[in-house]
Amino acid sequence: MKKNIIKITSLAFTVMLFASCTPRIIGSWDIQKFETLKAGEQSISLNNIGTIEFHKNGTGTKNINYSILGISHSDPNSFTWKWSENKFVTLEGEGSDITKTWIIIANKKKFQKWKSTDGANQVQTLELKKQQVKVK
């Protein structure tokens, strides 16, 4: 009996350890807001511009579509990502406004808020909302 309790406790601890190592970002997210701020200028804020999906293996896909001043932008490319210390997330891929290192501002189960800069006095904010899992 005592050996069974030790085995069950050990198994439960192992499962919790591995589950806690998985970042909350895994899954599909709606890009709720993408905002660019530049000192002394009016901000540009875009809402509901697409989706982004993060896979456990460090890859992901995005489907982003928006228009600014009559110019359409489309970004359907895949990317790789790295989660660092619950403080940073880095997206790497071909020519995209969101493939860069982001500072994690809010890391909630159903909401993410990140900030970054382009090195030219522009601060970008990205807000993600977790998609509902569709039950069939």
Secondary structure, DSSP 8 states (H G I E B T S, - for coil): -HHHHHHHHHHHHHHHHHHHHS-TT-EEEEEEEEEEEETTS--EEEEEEEEEEE-TTSEEEEEEEEEETTEEEEE--EEEEEEETTTEEEEE-SS-TT-SEEEEEEE-SSEEEEEEE-SSSEEEEEEEEE------
